[in-house]
Amino acid sequence: WDLTRARGIVLDAPDEIDSFSLIDSAQHVPWSIVPGNHNLSVKKQLKIPENELIIYELHVRGFTAHESSGSAAPGTFIGLTEKIPYLRELGVNAVELLPIQEFDEYENINVNPLTGDRLKNYWGYSTIAFFAPKGSYSASGSLGQQVTEFREMVRRFNDAGIEVFLDVVFNHTHEGDYRGPTLSFRGIDNPIYYILDDSKTGYKNYSGCGNTFNCNHPLVRQFILECLRYWVIEMDVDGFRFDLASILGRDQKGEILSNPPLIEWIEEDPILRNTKIIAEAWDAGGAYQVGKFPGRWAEWNGRYRDEVRRFWRGDSGFKGLFATRLTGSSDLYMSSSPNRSINFITCHDGFTLNDLVSYNNKHNVENGENNRDGENHNFSCNWGHEGPDAPAETEEIRVRMIKNMTATLLLSLGIPMLLAGDEFRRTQKGNNNSYCQDNEISWIDWTLLERHNDIFTFTKKMIEFRKKHPVFFKPRFYTGDKCTGSECEDISWHGIETGDPGWERDDGCLAALINGDSAIQNGYEGDCDFYMMFNTSAEEKLFRLPQSPSGRGWRVSINTAETGGRDIFTENDGPNAAHKNITVKSRSLLILTA
């Protein structure tokens, strides 16, 4: 392609529209391929219950592109399937793929100021062909073969019990603003497909990418629905994550609708009814809609991310907010279910988990934008040393904090989402906006799996622990009421002393007593009792222990201050906690089971 020759207008200096272009762009734009019929057997959807999902966000190329991956087809759909045994060992049951619909990798014209290398559009949030899998993700390179290989990839994942979700971009297109290429919608009917400004020559830019797709025009709504149906019927995908999904709720002038037709249609469509639908519930125009998507829509819970980070960093005033996030964000989703909350600490956009505890500041110079790009408010902490090669005492805190946040994520009501590589401390060298880094900054370095096997083992066992205990994934909120047949509430809150959580105290200490009988009321056979203790302070604390609701004795299940395999016990075979008090080390969590 040479999309610089695909302009639909002629620009006069300074960037003013002079006339329509008369250049024939046919030789410079992508052409279509009609692949053969879908000859795989009819797929039976896995239909994993939402509350049992454990999502793993990854980039198709980046997962196996590094030479350490050992892949026979690195950076491709088929290469990704070679890692299915690893994902099964880890324990996740859904993968969320960064955009795989065809996009132009070379639209980025910047260069790395340190190396001089050409930068790319690595993430792919700039769709050109909505019905086409990315051609460069094909292992064979044959024309149209990416369709067959994508279908084969989905089949292999499903056969392994793993659902496949696509990150889709319907908020804007690659055509950009009036200076961008004319590839499709702009030439077909510009005012139908895009939200135009008052002059009707420019575009309203709620996406931050030059244009805004006119999602609630009847023709555009129909296009989006047909596209989603295609990926379900023809390509067998199990769900979608909608980038900047608040734009799906804007009208043809860009105003927020109270009952957006497209959002309702996607939820109610008979073909899409068994797919998972996840919203990134904000956009670049300030429409922060977390907690407002209707029905069965789940949402990336940005408040969970920020408030859990701040609690573990030791910020003042976050004890109550942390308790709310831990128990499913009832302030946002009480009218529906904890399943509406996609809980995450990290995602592709921002620091990795390792970098979250290793950097106070972003280090994005290699993006070629003078470090101006990327989020400035990361709620990160380097614990006394910026970057790698930290002193031993700093490194000890970092390991503990990684385990604290991983454990919190997997003990929270709601659907957890992990970022690929966080389970063995993948680093982007402090880059929190790697959208243009198709290189070792973004790729998974598999040598880290051996180097940080302790973190991998802890994460794997935490996933196993969650799966065994329905009190951590039950589909209903805690109420604070007594469980049927029990004298104890389903959950009660405490601090260093039982019965006194000290919501207004900034002592960094919180505890929760969970009654295992609460699982019975949610369709499961009951569970153990748990006493969860959190200490974000710089000093160890002595917590008084309550009697368990069942009357059984307490045993240690999780202690993030420990190492060498004594940080988690999944078979209820940890040390006895027979005394009335127990010490919780600084910046750690301790979970007891009865």
Wavefront OBJ file of the C-alpha trace (Angstrom):
o trace
v 0.000 0.000 0.000
v 0.939 3.651 -0.418
v -1.844 5.402 1.409
v -0.173 8.801 0.999
v -1.430 8.606 -2.617
v -4.984 7.859 -1.522
v -6.071 11.394 -0.681
v -9.637 12.346 -1.475
v -8.952 16.071 -1.358
v -6.279 18.518 -2.474
v -4.817 20.645 0.307
v -3.705 24.234 -0.207
v -1.283 25.726 2.301
v -1.790 25.932 5.171
v -3.775 22.677 5.178
v -6.886 24.262 3.723
v -9.210 22.239 1.529
v -8.792 23.409 -2.074
v -10.715 20.832 -4.100
v -11.583 17.186 -4.456
v -8.714 15.062 -5.710
v -8.922 13.622 -9.225
v -6.043 11.175 -8.687
v -6.993 7.542 -9.332
v -5.982 5.884 -6.055
v -6.844 2.324 -7.080
v -3.208 1.230 -7.298
v -2.359 2.612 -3.871
v -5.066 1.262 -1.551
v -5.860 -2.221 -0.164
v -7.899 -4.492 -2.400
v -10.338 -7.177 -1.344
v -9.919 -10.947 -1.423
v -12.836 -13.385 -1.343
v -11.650 -16.509 0.535
v -13.091 -19.976 0.170
v -16.059 -21.260 2.105
v -15.806 -21.895 5.821
v -15.388 -25.686 5.845
v -14.693 -26.286 9.523
v -17.322 -28.191 11.461
v -20.016 -26.146 13.175
v -18.659 -24.903 16.464
v -20.417 -25.368 19.768
v -19.793 -22.320 21.927
v -18.044 -22.907 25.247
v -20.391 -20.542 27.101
v -18.142 -20.240 30.146
v -20.218 -18.548 32.885
v -19.249 -14.898 33.164
v -18.401 -15.106 36.852
v -15.953 -17.951 36.165
v -13.994 -16.061 33.491
v -10.310 -15.252 33.952
v -9.254 -13.034 31.043
v -5.718 -12.680 29.692
v -5.052 -9.640 27.465
v -2.376 -10.150 24.812
v -1.015 -8.925 21.475
v -0.958 -11.580 18.742
v 2.405 -10.576 17.307
v 4.039 -9.543 20.561
v 3.257 -12.800 22.344
v 5.586 -14.902 20.174
v 7.670 -12.418 18.122
v 10.650 -12.480 20.505
v 13.280 -15.074 19.614
v 12.973 -16.531 23.110
v 9.406 -17.681 22.376
v 10.703 -20.728 20.529
v 7.792 -20.422 18.114
v 7.965 -22.022 14.683
v 5.680 -19.260 13.374
v 6.544 -16.213 15.495
v 4.164 -13.277 15.586
v 1.245 -15.050 13.915
v -2.138 -16.567 14.663
v -0.633 -20.052 14.371
v 2.343 -19.053 16.496
v -0.059 -17.970 19.213
v -1.628 -21.429 19.319
v 1.768 -22.898 20.202
v 1.418 -21.184 23.589
v -1.932 -22.793 24.436
v -0.281 -25.361 26.766
v 1.349 -22.493 28.654
v -1.965 -20.654 29.025
v -3.669 -23.832 30.219
v -0.941 -24.310 32.815
v -1.388 -20.719 33.970
v -5.117 -21.333 34.296
v -6.771 -18.559 32.277
v -9.885 -19.425 30.273
v -10.266 -16.433 27.939
v -7.844 -14.441 25.807
v -8.590 -10.865 24.797
v -6.665 -10.053 21.613
v -5.573 -6.527 20.787
v -6.939 -5.467 17.367
v -6.557 -8.095 14.653
v -8.750 -6.445 11.993
v -6.621 -5.178 9.111
v -4.741 -1.961 9.875
v -1.774 -0.088 8.416
v 1.351 -0.736 10.470
v 3.207 2.017 8.650
v 0.891 4.954 9.251
v 3.236 6.165 12.016
v 5.879 8.379 10.375
v 7.952 8.991 13.516
v 11.359 7.499 14.215
v 12.937 6.394 17.460
v 15.187 9.338 18.422
v 17.647 7.019 20.164
v 18.025 4.372 17.448
v 16.761 6.052 14.287
v 14.458 3.078 13.613
v 11.083 3.665 11.974
v 8.214 3.414 14.443
v 4.981 1.594 13.613
v 1.351 1.342 14.540
v 1.896 -1.690 16.769
v -1.331 -1.863 18.751
v -3.598 -1.588 15.692
v -6.319 0.783 16.906
v -6.838 2.209 13.412
v -8.982 -0.171 11.396
v -8.931 -0.223 7.594
v -10.870 -3.414 6.804
v -13.399 -4.413 9.444
v -14.101 -7.885 8.025
v -10.474 -8.912 7.387
v -8.007 -10.524 9.816
v -4.564 -8.895 9.798
v -2.636 -10.206 6.809
v 0.791 -9.962 8.431
v -0.415 -12.246 11.248
v -0.612 -15.102 8.739
v 2.145 -17.698 9.023
v 1.938 -18.724 5.353
v 1.753 -15.291 3.776
v -0.674 -16.635 1.174
v -3.399 -14.329 -0.074
v -6.437 -14.825 2.106
v -4.758 -17.511 4.206
v -5.068 -15.308 7.297
v -8.798 -16.134 7.327
v -8.194 -19.876 7.501
v -5.427 -19.476 10.071
v -7.543 -17.215 12.270
v -10.380 -19.746 12.267
v -7.933 -22.523 13.071
v -6.532 -20.474 15.949
v -9.985 -19.943 17.459
v -10.813 -23.636 17.082
v -7.633 -24.695 18.872
v -8.245 -22.261 21.723
v -11.831 -23.429 22.110
v -10.775 -27.075 22.039
v -8.491 -26.211 24.957
v -11.373 -24.643 26.898
v -10.283 -21.055 26.238
v -12.629 -18.441 24.781
v -11.405 -15.818 22.297
v -12.440 -12.171 22.569
v -11.574 -9.469 20.025
v -10.704 -5.869 20.842
v -12.719 -3.990 18.199
v -12.546 -0.333 17.176
v -15.822 1.210 16.005
v -15.192 4.677 17.409
v -13.087 5.891 14.451
v -11.390 4.622 11.300
v -7.979 4.836 9.664
v -9.217 7.614 7.346
v -8.480 10.137 10.093
v -9.336 13.810 9.701
v -9.647 15.715 6.404
v -5.915 15.298 5.784
v -6.117 11.500 5.926
v -6.490 8.970 3.115
v -9.831 8.322 1.444
v -10.215 4.553 1.499
v -13.894 3.756 1.931
v -16.439 5.542 4.109
v -15.280 9.077 3.315
v -15.760 8.434 -0.389
v -18.974 6.430 -0.046
v -20.906 8.943 2.067
v -18.850 11.171 4.332
v -21.714 12.812 6.329
v -23.405 9.473 6.998
v -20.389 7.587 8.308
v -18.721 10.371 10.311
v -19.822 13.009 12.802
v -18.931 16.284 11.079
v -18.279 19.646 12.669
v -20.535 22.633 12.104
v -18.668 23.613 8.936
v -19.357 20.146 7.459
v -15.773 20.094 6.149
v -14.068 18.813 9.296
v -14.699 16.129 11.880
v -15.664 16.071 15.528
v -12.888 14.185 17.246
v -14.232 12.341 20.285
v -11.817 9.479 19.585
v -8.607 11.516 19.725
v -7.696 9.957 16.360
v -9.004 12.522 13.878
v -12.574 11.398 13.239
v -15.578 9.898 15.020
v -17.662 7.097 13.537
v -21.340 8.079 13.348
v -22.413 4.975 15.253
v -26.090 5.802 15.716
v -26.908 6.624 12.120
v -29.182 3.761 10.980
v -26.815 2.651 8.195
v -23.757 2.735 10.438
v -25.562 0.839 13.190
v -26.461 -1.837 10.675
v -22.871 -1.999 9.413
v -21.511 -2.499 12.941
v -24.052 -5.221 13.738
v -23.329 -7.075 10.500
v -19.614 -6.882 11.220
v -20.029 -8.334 14.721
v -22.294 -11.086 13.405
v -19.685 -11.972 10.779
v -16.975 -12.471 13.411
v -19.325 -14.676 15.446
v -20.887 -16.718 12.614
v -17.970 -17.005 10.198
v -14.961 -16.627 12.496
v -16.342 -18.262 15.670
v -15.224 -15.634 18.197
v -16.716 -15.708 21.687
v -16.835 -12.045 22.629
v -15.803 -8.456 22.022
v -14.150 -5.644 23.909
v -15.241 -2.282 22.454
v -12.547 0.388 22.389
v -13.700 3.856 23.570
v -17.205 2.451 23.776
v -18.791 5.678 25.029
v -18.764 6.796 21.386
v -21.260 4.008 20.670
v -23.671 6.046 22.774
v -23.299 9.397 20.976
v -25.965 10.700 18.597
v -25.361 12.077 15.113
v -24.330 15.435 16.556
v -22.018 13.886 19.106
v -24.277 14.291 22.139
v -24.649 11.491 24.702
v -27.907 9.559 24.309
v -29.853 8.357 27.338
v -30.812 5.052 25.646
v -28.368 4.559 22.769
v -29.919 2.323 20.091
v -26.632 0.695 19.061
v -25.695 -0.306 22.602
v -29.146 -1.828 23.090
v -29.063 -3.573 19.706
v -25.708 -5.205 20.420
v -26.968 -6.457 23.778
v -30.256 -7.810 22.425
v -29.211 -9.150 19.014
v -30.185 -12.850 18.759
v -26.920 -13.804 17.046
v -24.793 -11.992 19.621
v -26.826 -13.052 22.664
v -24.320 -15.700 23.791
v -21.222 -13.587 23.240
v -19.480 -11.614 25.955
v -19.636 -7.850 25.398
v -17.210 -5.582 27.232
v -17.087 -1.787 27.086
v -14.167 0.541 27.585
v -16.654 2.971 29.058
v -15.012 6.292 28.219
v -13.771 8.281 25.221
v -11.449 11.176 24.405
v -14.355 13.616 24.526
v -14.845 13.303 28.282
v -17.743 10.817 28.266
v -16.770 8.740 31.312
v -19.567 6.155 31.482
v -18.233 3.550 33.929
v -21.233 2.025 35.697
v -23.716 3.268 33.093
v -23.760 0.616 30.367
v -27.045 -1.321 30.531
v -28.077 -4.940 30.808
v -25.451 -7.613 30.308
v -22.695 -5.217 29.224
v -19.520 -5.624 31.270
v -17.108 -2.715 31.628
v -13.411 -2.183 32.095
v -13.512 -0.808 35.636
v -11.028 2.062 35.582
v -11.912 2.949 39.153
v -10.881 -0.524 40.277
v -7.469 -0.077 38.638
v -6.809 3.349 40.122
v -8.144 2.773 43.628
v -6.457 -0.594 44.150
v -3.165 0.936 42.994
v -3.561 3.861 45.374
v -4.545 1.686 48.327
v -1.441 -0.478 47.981
v 0.736 2.585 47.423
v -0.416 3.735 50.844
v -2.380 6.810 49.760
v -4.645 8.307 52.423
v -8.394 7.831 52.323
v -8.650 4.696 50.183
v -9.567 2.048 52.760
v -13.309 2.222 52.128
v -12.918 2.497 48.366
v -10.623 -0.526 48.355
v -13.225 -2.537 50.285
v -15.851 -1.566 47.711
v -13.650 -2.606 44.773
v -12.690 -5.883 46.501
v -16.351 -6.832 46.848
v -17.471 -6.157 43.273
v -17.984 -2.364 43.062
v -21.572 -2.329 44.288
v -21.586 1.467 44.080
v -21.385 1.077 40.295
v -23.200 -2.210 39.619
v -25.647 -2.835 42.484
v -28.585 -2.913 40.064
v -27.005 -5.776 38.127
v -24.112 -7.996 39.236
v -20.394 -8.071 40.091
v -20.038 -9.731 36.671
v -20.424 -6.307 35.097
v -17.013 -5.267 36.479
v -13.887 -6.243 34.536
v -11.287 -5.839 37.266
v -7.738 -5.080 36.212
v -4.565 -3.566 37.647
v -2.758 -3.242 34.316
v -3.595 -3.486 30.618
v -1.832 -2.832 27.321
v -2.324 0.913 27.826
v -0.004 1.940 30.663
v 2.710 0.417 32.815
v 3.174 -3.337 33.088
v 2.827 -4.650 36.637
v 6.602 -4.831 37.024
v 6.987 -1.250 35.821
v 4.160 -0.078 38.079
v 6.341 -0.953 41.078
v 9.631 0.092 39.437
v 9.028 3.589 38.034
v 7.650 6.820 39.426
v 7.675 8.438 35.988
v 6.976 7.355 32.421
v 9.961 6.904 30.094
v 8.509 7.314 26.602
v 11.352 9.152 24.841
v 11.727 6.323 22.326
v 8.198 7.043 21.050
v 9.532 10.147 19.312
v 7.194 12.617 21.025
v 9.618 14.126 23.545
v 8.002 12.114 26.364
v 4.774 14.108 26.009
v 2.619 11.076 25.194
v 1.260 8.581 27.693
v -0.612 8.971 30.971
v 1.009 11.156 33.625
v -1.169 9.980 36.531
v -0.159 6.350 36.937
v -0.382 5.938 40.737
v 2.874 3.999 40.538
v 5.746 3.812 43.033
v 9.369 2.765 42.483
v 9.925 2.110 46.216
v 13.105 4.142 46.362
v 14.889 3.435 43.076
v 13.874 4.354 39.517
v 14.037 1.405 37.154
v 15.992 -1.870 37.272
v 19.101 -2.793 39.276
v 17.466 -1.776 42.547
v 18.976 -2.562 45.971
v 17.904 -5.839 47.568
v 15.581 -4.186 50.078
v 13.778 -2.315 47.277
v 13.524 -5.466 45.194
v 11.960 -7.301 48.146
v 9.227 -4.670 48.408
v 8.596 -4.795 44.658
v 8.107 -8.559 44.680
v 5.753 -8.251 47.630
v 3.732 -5.504 45.938
v 3.407 -7.524 42.720
v 2.033 -10.417 44.763
v -0.242 -8.091 46.750
v -1.892 -6.701 43.630
v -2.070 -10.069 41.870
v -3.728 -11.619 44.921
v -6.126 -8.689 45.296
v -7.176 -9.018 41.651
v -7.894 -12.734 41.981
v -9.681 -12.413 45.333
v -12.046 -9.671 44.137
v -15.651 -10.210 43.104
v -16.011 -9.449 39.412
v -14.144 -10.714 36.365
v -10.331 -10.497 36.620
v -8.196 -9.530 33.631
v -4.435 -10.066 33.625
v -1.962 -8.462 31.233
v 0.260 -10.880 29.307
v 3.677 -11.245 30.899
v 2.779 -9.684 34.238
v 2.985 -13.181 35.704
v 6.758 -13.166 35.172
v 7.556 -9.448 35.457
v 7.573 -8.353 31.825
v 8.995 -4.856 31.519
v 8.664 -2.119 28.907
v 11.562 -0.202 30.475
v 9.169 2.360 31.906
v 7.338 3.030 28.628
v 3.645 3.393 29.459
v 2.426 3.987 25.897
v 4.055 1.375 23.672
v 1.563 1.813 20.822
v 4.389 2.364 18.321
v 6.992 -0.112 19.590
v 6.895 -3.255 17.457
v 10.120 -4.495 19.009
v 11.588 -5.863 22.228
v 10.064 -3.036 24.273
v 6.627 -4.586 23.696
v 7.340 -8.210 22.847
v 7.162 -10.913 25.502
v 10.656 -11.943 26.613
v 10.174 -15.584 27.579
v 13.532 -15.789 29.372
v 11.825 -13.865 32.180
v 9.617 -16.891 32.868
v 12.586 -18.809 34.244
v 14.139 -15.784 35.930
v 10.933 -14.896 37.780
v 9.397 -18.330 38.131
v 8.424 -17.493 41.706
v 5.976 -14.850 40.468
v 4.653 -17.186 37.768
v 4.089 -19.945 40.323
v 2.361 -17.556 42.715
v 0.077 -16.251 39.951
v -0.757 -19.757 38.750
v -1.596 -20.884 42.280
v -3.672 -17.749 42.899
v -5.754 -18.588 39.821
v -6.140 -22.155 41.105
v -7.108 -20.804 44.541
v -9.786 -18.555 43.039
v -11.281 -21.387 40.991
v -11.599 -23.584 44.093
v -13.434 -21.029 46.203
v -16.765 -19.662 44.921
v -16.931 -16.927 47.560
v -14.438 -15.090 45.314
v -16.395 -15.448 42.067
v -20.026 -15.696 43.158
v -22.391 -13.732 40.886
v -24.109 -11.716 43.624
v -22.958 -9.002 45.983
v -22.435 -9.397 49.697
v -25.246 -7.865 51.741
v -23.899 -7.790 55.293
v -26.897 -9.895 56.366
v -26.726 -13.227 58.175
v -26.478 -16.286 55.964
v -29.353 -18.758 56.075
v -28.814 -21.168 58.965
v -25.884 -19.161 60.318
v -25.479 -16.638 63.096
v -22.809 -14.786 61.099
v -23.094 -12.224 58.316
v -21.931 -13.092 54.815
v -19.168 -10.501 55.289
v -18.021 -8.272 58.134
v -15.238 -5.684 58.285
v -12.500 -5.322 60.873
v -9.150 -3.695 61.520
v -6.329 -4.570 63.866
v -9.078 -5.126 66.420
v -12.122 -7.158 65.460
v -15.299 -5.177 64.946
v -13.450 -1.914 64.299
v -12.410 -1.389 60.652
v -11.518 2.228 61.342
v -12.785 3.559 58.044
v -11.584 7.059 58.876
v -8.163 5.972 60.175
v -5.184 6.122 57.841
v -3.420 3.199 59.492
v -3.244 1.129 56.294
v -4.911 -1.838 58.014
v -8.113 -3.582 56.990
v -9.592 -7.054 57.481
v -12.641 -8.878 56.121
v -14.340 -11.981 57.547
v -16.104 -13.968 54.811
v -18.690 -16.603 55.708
v -18.335 -19.665 53.461
v -22.083 -20.251 53.678
v -22.556 -17.184 51.474
v -21.626 -19.385 48.506
v -24.608 -21.667 49.192
v -26.979 -18.788 48.597
v -25.389 -18.266 45.183
v -25.920 -21.746 43.765
v -22.717 -23.409 44.971
v -22.230 -26.072 47.633
v -20.694 -23.761 50.180
v -17.101 -22.842 50.847
v -14.491 -22.344 53.525
v -14.499 -19.309 55.781
v -11.821 -16.694 55.131
v -10.175 -13.952 57.142
v -8.435 -11.496 54.827
v -5.939 -9.055 56.371
v -4.313 -6.171 54.496
v -1.426 -4.062 55.778
v -0.220 -1.261 53.483
v 1.842 0.449 56.178
v 5.642 0.392 56.468
v 5.442 -1.497 59.784
v 4.300 -4.977 60.728
v 0.976 -5.062 62.566
v -0.566 -7.452 65.088
v -4.134 -8.373 64.091
v -6.586 -9.921 66.543
v -8.363 -12.950 65.078
v -12.118 -13.584 65.251
v -13.706 -17.002 65.578
v -14.543 -18.482 62.190
v -18.285 -18.693 61.353
v -17.978 -22.487 61.051
v -16.082 -22.816 64.335
v -13.163 -24.496 62.585
v -9.586 -23.425 63.284
v -7.693 -21.013 61.060
v -4.859 -21.978 58.716
v -2.637 -19.720 56.621
v -3.481 -19.887 52.903
v -1.769 -16.794 51.461
v 1.034 -14.689 52.913
v 2.680 -12.357 50.409
v 5.499 -11.585 52.852
v 6.740 -15.163 52.534
v 8.877 -16.650 49.757
v 10.169 -20.027 48.642
v 6.802 -21.662 48.113
v 5.429 -20.623 51.510
v 3.520 -17.659 50.120
v 0.472 -19.674 49.047
v -1.128 -22.992 50.034
v -3.959 -24.142 47.774
v -4.875 -27.379 49.596
v -5.720 -25.871 52.996
v -2.456 -27.334 54.277
v -0.771 -24.148 55.448
v 0.503 -23.457 58.966
v -1.982 -23.363 61.833
v -2.944 -19.955 63.178
v -3.906 -21.166 66.632
v -3.300 -17.982 68.633
v -5.640 -15.080 69.233
v -3.364 -12.717 67.322
v -1.245 -12.912 64.186
v 1.461 -10.661 62.759
v 0.978 -9.235 59.281
v 4.260 -7.972 57.852
v 4.589 -4.516 56.344
v 3.090 -3.991 52.892
v 1.583 -7.460 52.685
v -1.650 -9.401 52.848
v -2.405 -12.512 54.865
v -5.356 -14.805 54.152
v -6.547 -17.412 56.657
v -8.885 -20.290 55.820
v -11.144 -22.335 58.085
l 1 2 3 4 5 6 7 8 9 10 11 12 13 14 15 16 17 18 19 20 21 22 23 24 25 26 27 28 29 30 31 32 33 34 35 36 37 38 39 40 41 42 43 44 45 46 47 48 49 50 51 52 53 54 55 56 57 58 59 60 61 62 63 64 65 66 67 68 69 70 71 72 73 74 75 76 77 78 79 80 81 82 83 84 85 86 87 88 89 90 91 92 93 94 95 96 97 98 99 100 101 102 103 104 105 106 107 108 109 110 111 112 113 114 115 116 117 118 119 120 121 122 123 124 125 126 127 128 129 130 131 132 133 134 135 136 137 138 139 140 141 142 143 144 145 146 147 148 149 150 151 152 153 154 155 156 157 158 159 160 161 162 163 164 165 166 167 168 169 170 171 172 173 174 175 176 177 178 179 180 181 182 183 184 185 186 187 188 189 190 191 192 193 194 195 196 197 198 199 200 201 202 203 204 205 206 207 208 209 210 211 212 213 214 215 216 217 218 219 220 221 222 223 224 225 226 227 228 229 230 231 232 233 234 235 236 237 238 239 240 241 242 243 244 245 246 247 248 249 250 251 252 253 254 255 256 257 258 259 260 261 262 263 264 265 266 267 268 269 270 271 272 273 274 275 276 277 278 279 280 281 282 283 284 285 286 287 288 289 290 291 292 293 294 295 296 297 298 299 300 301 302 303 304 305 306 307 308 309 310 311 312 313 314 315 316 317 318 319 320 321 322 323 324 325 326 327 328 329 330 331 332 333 334 335 336 337 338 339 340 341 342 343 344 345 346 347 348 349 350 351 352 353 354 355 356 357 358 359 360 361 362 363 364 365 366 367 368 369 370 371 372 373 374 375 376 377 378 379 380 381 382 383 384 385 386 387 388 389 390 391 392 393 394 395 396 397 398 399 400 401 402 403 404 405 406 407 408 409 410 411 412 413 414 415 416 417 418 419 420 421 422 423 424 425 426 427 428 429 430 431 432 433 434 435 436 437 438 439 440 441 442 443 444 445 446 447 448 449 450 451 452 453 454 455 456 457 458 459 460 461 462 463 464 465 466 467 468 469 470 471 472 473 474 475 476 477 478 479 480 481 482 483 484 485 486 487 488 489 490 491 492 493 494 495 496 497 498 499 500 501 502 503 504 505 506 507 508 509 510 511 512 513 514 515 516 517 518 519 520 521 522 523 524 525 526 527 528 529 530 531 532 533 534 535 536 537 538 539 540 541 542 543 544 545 546 547 548 549 550 551 552 553 554 555 556 557 558 559 560 561 562 563 564 565 566 567 568 569 570 571 572 573 574 575 576 577 578 579 580 581 582 583 584 585 586 587 588 589 590 591 592 593 594
